Amino acid sequence: PPPLMLMAEEGDGAARREGRTLLHADAEDFVLAYFGYLYPRKGVETLLEALRLVGQQRSHVRLVMIGGSLNDPNRPHYRDELTQRAADLGVAGAVTWTGYYPTDSNIASLYLRAADCCVLPFDQGVYLNNSSFAAAMAHGLPTVTTPGDPLEPPFRAGENVLFCKPKDPASLAHAIESLIASAELRERLHAGALAFAAEWFSWDRVLDRTIATFR
């Protein structure tokens, strides 16, 4: 499905500026975005560890965690576990937790517009039906994620997505570093993301495929 969210139009960079103002992000800050509900298996612990590794070399890396928590009866205080983990790793000051946001507003889209890349290090890999990935592609964000098993053909490493190993903070940190260091890589993945979204996550294409299925 296409991302079910109110999209903030780019507006020649206006949405990016508004989003970064909401995040109190400085011009030199490199903003990583995680988008989606928080629950185990989403790889957030790996992301926090990777942020610590990246922060050892770079002082202007920020992470915005966009989304609320899903209730997990086995880990009812999971969000508190994550914030404590961020504190233990010494990265709490670099992380913004947005919590739940109104679904009838464009605030989540503004946060995504503010980001320089999206990071989705799922424990079990990414698939076409992942709504968080769809939202990242729709916003043209260079995205780091983990490969699904099997890897579906539309995912092309280095062209429309950047892969890291699941549950491997060092691998994720290396991928993030690659994006920070290379404007050319970011631009290539940006173009690839928009093409991916146009082919797989646009309403026109989804309607065409739905009609074709019933026929």
NORKA-V234033 format. One record per pair of residues at least 24 apart in sequence whose ideal C-beta (glycine too) atoms are under 7 Angstrom apart, sorted by the first residue. I is the first residue (numbers start at 1). J is the second residue. D is the distance in whole Angstrom. If there is no record, write none. Layout:
I & J & D
I & J & D
This chain:
1 & 131 & 7
1 & 206 & 6
2 & 134 & 6
2 & 201 & 5
2 & 202 & 6
2 & 203 & 5
2 & 206 & 6
3 & 131 & 6
3 & 134 & 5
3 & 135 & 4
3 & 138 & 5
3 & 201 & 7
5 & 108 & 6
5 & 109 & 6
5 & 135 & 6
6 & 104 & 7
6 & 105 & 6
6 & 106 & 4
6 & 109 & 6
7 & 106 & 7
7 & 109 & 5
7 & 138 & 7
8 & 106 & 4
8 & 109 & 4
8 & 110 & 5
8 & 113 & 6
10 & 113 & 7
15 & 110 & 6
15 & 113 & 4
16 & 113 & 5
16 & 114 & 6
18 & 110 & 6
19 & 110 & 4
19 & 111 & 5
19 & 113 & 5
19 & 114 & 3
20 & 114 & 4
22 & 110 & 6
22 & 111 & 7
23 & 64 & 6
23 & 96 & 6
23 & 111 & 7
23 & 114 & 6
25 & 62 & 6
25 & 114 & 6
28 & 60 & 5
29 & 60 & 5
29 & 62 & 5
30 & 60 & 6
30 & 61 & 5
30 & 116 & 5
30 & 180 & 5
31 & 62 & 5
31 & 64 & 6
31 & 114 & 6
31 & 115 & 5
31 & 116 & 5
32 & 61 & 7
32 & 62 & 7
32 & 63 & 5
32 & 115 & 7
32 & 117 & 6
32 & 119 & 5
32 & 176 & 7
33 & 64 & 5
33 & 66 & 6
33 & 111 & 6
33 & 112 & 6
33 & 115 & 4
33 & 118 & 5
33 & 141 & 7
34 & 63 & 7
34 & 65 & 5
34 & 66 & 7
34 & 119 & 6
34 & 120 & 7
35 & 66 & 5
35 & 67 & 6
35 & 112 & 6
35 & 118 & 6
35 & 132 & 5
35 & 135 & 6
35 & 136 & 6
36 & 67 & 5
36 & 132 & 4
37 & 67 & 5
37 & 68 & 6
37 & 69 & 7
37 & 70 & 5
38 & 67 & 6
38 & 69 & 4
38 & 78 & 7
38 & 79 & 6
38 & 82 & 7
39 & 69 & 7
39 & 70 & 4
39 & 72 & 5
39 & 78 & 6
40 & 72 & 6
40 & 75 & 6
40 & 78 & 7
41 & 123 & 5
41 & 124 & 6
42 & 122 & 6
43 & 121 & 4
43 & 122 & 5
43 & 123 & 5
43 & 166 & 7
44 & 82 & 6
45 & 85 & 6
46 & 121 & 5
46 & 167 & 6
46 & 168 & 7
46 & 169 & 5
46 & 172 & 6
47 & 119 & 6
47 & 121 & 5
47 & 172 & 7
48 & 85 & 6
48 & 86 & 5
48 & 89 & 6
48 & 91 & 6
49 & 89 & 7
49 & 169 & 4
50 & 169 & 4
50 & 172 & 4
50 & 173 & 4
50 & 176 & 6
51 & 91 & 5
51 & 94 & 6
52 & 89 & 5
52 & 90 & 7
52 & 91 & 5
53 & 169 & 6
53 & 170 & 7
53 & 173 & 4
54 & 173 & 5
54 & 176 & 5
54 & 177 & 6
55 & 91 & 6
55 & 94 & 6
58 & 180 & 7
61 & 94 & 7
62 & 94 & 6
63 & 94 & 6
63 & 95 & 5
64 & 96 & 5
64 & 98 & 7
64 & 111 & 6
64 & 115 & 7
65 & 95 & 6
65 & 96 & 7
65 & 97 & 5
65 & 98 & 7
66 & 98 & 5
66 & 108 & 6
66 & 111 & 5
67 & 98 & 7
68 & 99 & 5
68 & 100 & 3
112 & 139 & 4
112 & 141 & 6
113 & 139 & 6
115 & 141 & 6
117 & 141 & 6
117 & 142 & 4
117 & 143 & 7
117 & 144 & 7
117 & 179 & 5
117 & 186 & 7
118 & 143 & 4
119 & 144 & 5
119 & 176 & 7
120 & 145 & 4
121 & 145 & 7
121 & 146 & 6
121 & 164 & 6
121 & 166 & 7
121 & 172 & 5
122 & 146 & 5
122 & 166 & 7
123 & 166 & 5
123 & 167 & 6
125 & 149 & 6
125 & 166 & 7
127 & 152 & 6
128 & 152 & 6
128 & 154 & 7
128 & 200 & 6
134 & 201 & 5
136 & 193 & 7
137 & 193 & 5
137 & 196 & 5
137 & 197 & 4
137 & 201 & 6
138 & 197 & 5
138 & 201 & 6
140 & 190 & 5
140 & 193 & 5
140 & 194 & 5
141 & 193 & 6
142 & 179 & 6
142 & 186 & 5
142 & 189 & 4
142 & 190 & 6
142 & 193 & 7
143 & 189 & 7
143 & 193 & 6
144 & 172 & 7
144 & 175 & 5
144 & 176 & 6
154 & 196 & 7
154 & 200 & 6
159 & 188 & 7
159 & 192 & 5
160 & 189 & 7
160 & 192 & 3
160 & 193 & 6
160 & 195 & 7
160 & 196 & 5
162 & 189 & 6
